[in-house]
C-alpha cells in the first residue's frame, strides 16, 4: 500500500496517557455529558443502549453502545447522523467510535479512533479538530481533574 492509499483509509485516531486507573478512564468515557457538548439523550453507560447527540443545527447523531468492557473498551456504532456543514450529511452513518484503554507501565493509555472518519470525507478536518479537543482536552480533563470542558468548543 502506498502512502497515498494509506492516507485514504486512515481513520482518525489520537491517544494519551494518564495516571488514573483503567476503571477511572472507563467511567469518565461513559460520562459523555461530562466531556461532549450539546444535548445528549439516553443512557451512555449500558451495553445495547442507544443515545442521541445534538449540537444546535450543525450536528445530530444516534449512537448504539455495541461494546462495553469495563476498564478496557467502549464502542459506539453511529446508527444515524446528520452533519449540516457538509454535502453528504450522512458521512458518519455506520461508523464506529472506539475507546481502547490499556494499563502501561503504571499509567493508563486511552486510544480513541473514529473508524470511518478518514481524510477522504468532507467533514474530516472539522470533525477531527472537534474530536481532538473533546478527547485530548475535555475528556482528559474529566479523567485527571473530575471536570471536563464540554462547552468550550463547537462540534
C-alpha positions in Angstrom: 0.0 0.0 0.0 1.4 3.4 -1.0 1.5 6.3 1.5 -1.3 8.0 -0.5 -3.5 4.8 -0.3 -2.8 4.5 3.4 -3.9 8.2 4.0 -7.2 7.5 2.2 -8.0 4.6 4.5 -6.5 6.0 7.7 -9.2 6.6 10.4 -8.9 9.5 12.8 -7.1 8.4 15.9 -5.5 10.0 18.9 -4.2 8.8 22.3 -2.9 10.0 25.6 -1.6 8.6 28.9 -2.8 9.5 32.4 -2.0 8.5 36.0 -5.6 7.4 36.7 -6.7 3.7 36.6 -8.3 1.9 33.6 -11.5 1.9 35.6 -11.4 5.6 36.2 -10.8 6.2 32.5 -13.7 3.9 31.6 -16.0 5.7 34.0 -15.1 9.1 32.5 -15.7 7.9 28.9 -19.2 6.7 29.9 -20.0 10.1 31.5 -20.5 11.5 28.0 -22.3 14.6 29.3 -19.2 15.4 31.3 -16.9 15.9 28.3 -19.0 16.2 25.0 -21.0 19.4 24.5 -24.6 19.6 23.1 -27.7 17.8 24.1 -27.4 14.1 24.9 -30.5 12.0 25.5 -30.4 8.4 26.7 -28.1 6.1 28.6 -24.4 6.3 27.8 -23.2 3.6 30.1 -25.1 0.4 29.3 -24.4 -2.2 26.6 -27.0 -2.0 23.9 -28.2 1.4 24.9 -28.9 4.0 22.3 -28.3 7.7 22.8 -28.7 10.8 20.7 -26.4 13.8 20.5 -27.4 17.1 19.1 -25.4 20.4 18.8 -27.5 23.3 17.6 -28.5 22.8 14.0 -24.9 21.7 13.0 -24.8 18.0 14.1 -27.1 15.3 15.3 -26.4 11.6 15.6 -27.7 8.5 17.2 -25.2 6.0 18.7 -25.6 2.5 19.9 -23.2 1.1 22.5 -22.0 -2.1 20.9 -19.1 -3.0 23.2 -18.7 -2.1 26.9 -15.8 -3.9 28.6 -15.1 -2.4 32.0 -11.6 -0.9 32.2 -10.8 -2.0 28.6 -13.0 -0.9 25.7 -16.1 1.1 24.7 -17.5 1.1 21.1 -20.4 3.2 19.8 -21.9 2.4 16.4 -23.3 5.5 14.7 -26.8 4.4 13.5 -27.9 7.7 12.0 -26.2 11.1 11.7 -26.8 14.4 10.1 -23.9 16.8 9.8 -25.2 20.0 8.3 -22.0 21.7 7.2 -21.0 19.1 4.5 -22.7 17.9 1.3 -23.1 14.3 2.3 -24.7 14.9 5.7 -24.8 11.2 6.5 -21.0 10.7 6.4 -20.9 9.3 9.9 -23.6 6.7 9.3 -22.3 3.2 10.0 -19.0 4.4 11.5 -17.7 3.2 14.9 -16.3 5.4 17.7 -13.8 3.3 19.6 -12.2 3.9 23.0 -9.4 1.4 23.9 -8.0 1.5 27.4 -4.7 -0.2 28.4 -2.5 -0.2 31.5 1.0 0.7 30.5 3.9 1.0 33.0 1.8 2.1 36.0 -0.2 4.5 33.8 -3.3 4.2 31.7 -3.3 4.8 27.9 -6.5 5.8 26.2 -6.6 5.4 22.4 -9.6 6.9 20.6 -10.4 6.0 17.0 -13.3 7.1 14.9 -13.4 4.2 12.4 -14.7 5.6 9.1 -13.7 9.2 9.8 -10.9 9.3 7.1 -9.2 12.1 5.3 -11.2 11.3 2.2 -14.5 12.5 3.6 -15.6 16.2 3.7 -16.1 16.6 7.4 -12.7 15.2 8.3 -10.9 18.5 9.0 -13.7 20.0 11.2 -14.7 16.7 12.8 -11.1 15.6 13.5 -10.4 19.1 15.1 -13.5 18.8 17.2 -12.6 15.2 18.3 -9.1 16.4 19.1 -10.5 19.0 21.5 -13.1 16.7 23.1 -10.8 13.8 23.6 -7.4 15.4 24.3 -8.7 18.3 26.3 -12.2 17.9 27.7 -12.2 14.1 28.3 -8.6 14.2 29.5 -9.5 16.9 32.0 -12.5 15.0 33.2 -10.3 12.0 33.8 -7.5 13.9 35.5 -9.4 16.6 37.4 -13.0 15.3 37.6 -14.3 18.2 35.5 -14.4 18.2 31.7 -14.9 21.2 29.4 -17.7 20.1 27.2 -19.0 23.5 26.2 -15.7 25.2 25.2 -15.9 24.2 21.5 -18.5 23.5 18.9 -18.6 20.0 17.4 
